[in-house]
Amino acid sequence: MKELLFMEPVFKEAIWGGSRLNEVYGYTIPSDHTGECWAISAHKSGDCKIASGTFAGHTLSSLWEDHKELFGSTSSQKVFPLLIKIIDAKKDLSIQVHPDNAYAAEHENGSLGKTECWYVLDCDEDATIVIGHNAKDKEELREMIEGKRWSEFIRQIPVKKGDFFQINPGCVHAIKGGTLILETQQSSDITYRVYDYDRLSDGKPRQLHIKQSLDVIEAPYKVREGDKPYVEADNEHGKKQHLVTCDYYTCGKVDVKDCWEEDFGSDFANVSILEGHGTVNGIPVSKGQHFIVPADYGCCRFEGELSFIWSQAR
C-alpha cells in the first residue's frame, strides 16, 4: 500500500518577507523577514525531506530518482516538475519576468523556464499586484525601462482574497506588500528583475537583469483570455473548482464541508491544506500541511471542514 508523502518545508528569507508564515500557519521560521515556504520541492535550492513514514528523512529528489513507481508517467521527466510555495510579501517584490523553457535552456545552463500561478490566500484591504505593462511594442518597452519610467510602465490591478492568476513566461509581474499567496510553478528558480525600487541588500543594490528582461518580455501585453476558474461540483459535501490547466500543470481547489472523496488517478498529485482541519483516509491533517498523493494511490477520503489546493504535472 502506497503512503501519503508529507513534506518538511524549506524556508527562504527575503528583504521583502515578514512573519506571517509563523503567525498564520505556525511554521518555525528563521526570522521575521521570511518570504517563502517551499512546501513541496525537489529543486536543488530547496529540497524538501519526507516528514514521516517509510521514507522519513529522504529528500524528495532522491525519491524522484530511486522510486519512479511513486510518480506515474511524469517520472520520465528529467527533474521533479513542479514547485509549490507559500509567499509572504510584507513589502513589494521586485518587478520581474520569467523566461520560457527554450530561453532558460539556452541561457541558464539547461534550467526549466518558469510558468506559475497564484492563489491569493489573504491580502490587505487595499492590496494590488502587478500583472503586465503599458508599453505598446518592444521599442517603447526598451524606452520605458531604460528611461526608468516606472509609473507609466507598470500595470497594477486590485486584488482580494480568493483571486487566482496564471502568470506565463514573458509576463511582467510582481506580488506587492500585504499579500499572502500560494504559488504553483515549474521547478525553476530563474527570475529576471526589471526594477527593484533602488533597494539595498547588505548595502548594495540587488542585481537587475535588463538585457534578459528585454529579451523575454512580451510586448504588447495581452490580457489572458480563457481557462478561467469554474465550479466542477457543488453539493452538500463540498465544492470543487477547476483553477487552471496549462502545458505544465492542472490545479484545482476543494472546500470540504463534511467529507469528500477524490481519486487523482495514475499520476501523483500535490496537496496543500489551506484552511481548517480533518483527516485524509484517517490521517489527521490541518492548515499548513503539504503532501504528495502517489500515483495509483486510489481514493483519498477527506473528512472534516477544510480547504485544499491540488496540482498535477502534465
C-alpha positions in Angstrom: 0.0 0.0 0.0 1.5 3.4 -1.0 1.7 6.1 1.6 0.9 9.8 1.5 4.2 11.7 1.5 4.1 14.5 4.0 6.7 17.3 3.5 9.1 19.2 5.7 9.0 22.7 4.2 12.1 24.7 3.4 12.1 28.4 4.3 13.7 31.3 2.5 14.5 34.8 3.9 14.0 37.9 1.8 14.3 41.6 2.2 10.5 41.8 1.4 9.5 38.9 3.7 7.7 39.0 7.0 6.4 36.8 9.9 3.0 35.6 8.6 4.2 32.1 7.8 4.6 31.7 11.6 1.5 33.7 12.6 -0.9 32.1 10.1 0.5 28.6 9.8 2.6 28.1 12.9 5.8 27.3 11.0 9.1 27.7 12.8 10.7 30.3 10.5 14.3 31.6 10.5 13.5 35.3 11.1 10.8 37.9 10.9 11.7 38.6 7.3 10.9 35.1 5.9 9.5 35.4 2.4 8.9 31.9 1.2 7.9 28.5 2.3 9.0 25.9 -0.3 6.3 23.5 0.6 6.7 20.8 -2.0 10.1 21.0 -3.7 12.8 18.8 -5.1 14.8 21.7 -6.5 18.5 21.8 -5.6 18.0 25.2 -4.0 15.4 23.8 -1.5 14.9 20.0 -1.5 12.2 19.0 0.9 12.5 16.0 3.2 9.8 13.5 3.8 8.4 14.1 7.3 7.2 10.6 8.3 6.5 7.0 7.2 8.7 4.6 5.3 10.7 7.4 3.5 11.1 9.7 6.5 14.3 11.8 6.2 14.6 11.1 2.5 14.7 14.0 0.1 12.0 14.4 -2.5 14.7 14.5 -5.2 16.0 11.1 -4.1 12.6 9.6 -4.3 12.2 11.0 -7.8 15.5 9.3 -8.7 15.0 6.0 -6.9 11.3 5.3 -6.7 9.7 6.1 -10.1 6.7 4.0 -9.2 5.5 6.8 -6.9 5.1 9.3 -9.6 3.4 7.7 -12.7 4.0 8.8 -16.2 5.6 12.1 -15.3 8.5 10.2 -13.8 10.0 10.1 -17.3 10.8 13.9 -17.0 14.4 14.7 -16.0 13.5 16.5 -12.8 10.6 16.7 -10.4 8.5 19.1 -12.5 6.6 21.3 -10.0 7.4 23.5 -7.0 4.7 24.6 -4.5 5.3 27.7 -2.4 3.6 30.0 0.1 4.9 33.6 -0.4 4.6 36.2 2.4 5.1 39.6 0.9 5.3 42.1 3.8 6.8 44.5 1.3 6.7 44.7 -2.5 8.6 42.1 -4.5 10.7 43.3 -7.5 9.1 44.0 -10.9 10.2 40.8 -12.7 9.7 38.4 -15.5 10.4 34.7 -16.2 11.8 33.0 -19.3 10.2 30.1 -21.1 11.8 26.7 -21.4 13.7 27.4 -24.6 15.3 30.7 -23.4 16.2 29.2 -20.0 17.7 26.0 -21.6 20.0 28.2 -23.8 20.9 30.9 -21.3 20.6 29.3 -17.8 22.5 26.0 -18.1 19.6 23.9 -19.2 17.2 25.1 -16.5 13.5 24.9 -16.9 11.7 28.1 -17.6 9.0 29.3 -15.2 5.3 29.2 -15.7 3.4 29.8 -12.5 0.0 30.6 -11.0 -1.1 32.4 -7.8 -4.0 31.8 -5.4 -4.4 34.7 -3.1 -4.7 33.3 0.5 -5.1 36.7 2.1 -4.2 40.3 1.5 -4.7 43.8 2.9 -7.9 45.6 2.0 -6.3 47.9 -0.5 -3.8 45.4 -1.9 -2.7 45.5 -5.5 -0.5 43.3 -7.7 1.4 44.0 -10.9 0.5 41.9 -14.0 1.5 43.2 -17.4 2.8 46.5 -18.6 1.7 49.5 -20.7 4.3 49.6 -23.5 2.7 49.3 -26.9 5.6 47.5 -28.5 9.2 46.3 -28.0 10.7 49.8 -28.8 8.5 51.6 -26.3 9.3 48.8 -23.8 13.0 49.5 -24.1 12.5 53.2 -23.9 10.4 52.9 -20.7 12.8 50.6 -19.0 16.0 52.4 -19.9 14.3 55.8 -19.1 13.1 54.4 -15.7 9.5 55.5 -16.5 8.2 53.0 -13.9 4.9 54.7 -13.1 3.9 54.7 -16.8 5.3 51.2 -17.4 3.8 49.2 -14.6 0.2 47.8 -14.8 -1.3 47.5 -11.3 -4.6 45.8 -10.6 -6.6 45.4 -7.3 -6.6 42.0 -5.6 -8.7 40.3 -3.0 -8.6 37.0 -1.1 -9.6 34.1 -3.3 -8.4 35.6 -6.5 -6.4 33.4 -8.9 -3.9 34.4 -11.7 -1.9 32.5 -14.2 1.5 34.0 -15.0 3.0 32.9 -18.2 6.7 33.4 -19.3 7.2 36.9 -20.7 4.6 38.5 -18.4 5.8 41.3 -16.2 4.6 40.8 -12.7 5.1 41.5 -9.0 3.5 40.4 -5.8 3.1 43.6 -3.7 3.2 44.2 0.0 0.4 42.9 2.3 -0.3 39.8 0.2 -0.1 36.1 1.1 -0.1 33.7 -1.9 0.1 30.0 -2.7 2.2 29.6 -5.9 2.3 26.6 -8.1 5.1 26.7 -10.6 7.5 24.8 -12.8 10.5 23.6 -10.8 12.8 26.6 -11.6 14.5 29.3 -9.7 15.1 31.7 -12.7 13.8 35.2 -12.2 14.8 38.3 -14.1 14.5 41.6 -12.1 13.4 44.6 -14.2 13.2 47.0 -11.3 13.7 46.8 -7.5 12.8 50.2 -6.2 16.5 51.1 -5.8 16.5 49.0 -2.6 19.8 47.9 -0.9 20.6 44.5 0.3 23.7 44.3 2.5 24.4 47.8 1.5 24.3 47.1 -2.3 21.6 47.2 -4.9 20.3 43.8 -5.9 21.2 42.6 -9.3 19.0 43.6 -12.2 18.6 41.6 -15.4 17.8 44.3 -18.0 19.1 42.5 -21.1 17.4 39.2 -20.3 14.2 41.0 -19.4 14.1 42.9 -22.7 14.8 39.6 -24.5 11.8 37.8 -22.9 9.1 40.3 -22.1 6.1 40.0 -24.3 5.1 43.4 -25.9 2.4 44.5 -26.1 1.0 42.8 -23.0 -2.1 40.7 -23.9 -4.7 40.2 -21.2 -5.0 36.4 -20.8 -8.3 35.1 -22.1 -10.0 31.7 -21.5 -9.5 29.0 -19.0 -10.9 31.0 -16.1 -11.6 29.1 -12.8 -15.0 27.4 -12.7 -17.0 25.2 -10.4 -16.9 21.5 -11.3 -19.1 20.2 -8.4 -21.1 21.8 -5.6 -23.1 19.8 -3.2 -23.8 19.2 0.5 -20.4 17.6 0.9 -18.3 20.4 -0.6 -17.3 22.4 -3.6 -14.7 21.6 -6.3 -13.2 24.3 -8.5 -11.0 23.9 -11.6 -8.5 26.7 -11.4 -6.3 26.2 -14.5 -4.9 23.8 -17.0 -1.7 24.7 -18.9 1.1 22.9 -20.6 2.8 22.1 -17.3 0.1 21.6 -14.7 -3.5 21.3 -13.7 -4.7 22.9 -10.5 -7.9 22.8 -8.5 -9.4 23.7 -5.2 -11.8 21.8 -2.9 -13.7 23.2 0.0 -14.8 20.2 2.2 -18.0 20.6 4.3 -18.0 17.2 5.9 -16.5 14.5 3.6 -15.1 14.5 0.1 -13.6 11.6 -2.0 -11.0 12.3 -4.7 -9.1 9.8 -6.8 -6.1 11.5 -8.5 -5.6 8.6 -10.8 -2.4 7.2 -12.4 -0.2 10.3 -11.7 0.9 11.9 -8.5 -0.8 14.9 -7.0 0.5 17.7 -4.7 -1.9 18.7 -2.0 -1.8 21.8 0.3 -4.2 22.3 3.2 -5.2 25.9 3.2 -7.8 26.1 5.9 -9.3 24.0 8.7 -8.5 20.5 9.8 -9.7 17.0 9.5 -8.4 13.7 8.2 -7.3 12.1 4.9 -8.0 8.3 5.0 -7.9 8.6 8.8 -4.6 10.5 8.9 -5.0 13.9 10.8 -4.3 16.9 8.6 -4.6 20.6 9.3 -3.9 24.1 7.8 -0.3 24.4 6.6 0.4 20.8 5.8 1.5 19.7 2.4 1.8 16.2 1.0 2.1 14.2 -2.2 -0.5 11.6 -3.2 1.5 8.9 -5.0 0.5 7.6 -8.5 -2.3 5.0 -8.4 -2.9 5.6 -4.7 -6.6 5.2 -5.0 -9.3 7.1 -3.2 -8.5 9.9 -0.8 -11.3 10.5 1.6 -11.1 13.9 3.2 -13.2 14.3 6.3 -13.8 17.5 8.4 -14.1 21.1 7.5 -11.1 22.1 5.4 -10.0 23.6 2.1 -7.1 22.4 -0.1 -5.5 23.1 -3.4 -4.1 20.3 -5.5 -2.0 20.2 -8.6 -0.8 17.6 -11.1 2.1 17.9 -13.6 1.4 17.4 -17.2 
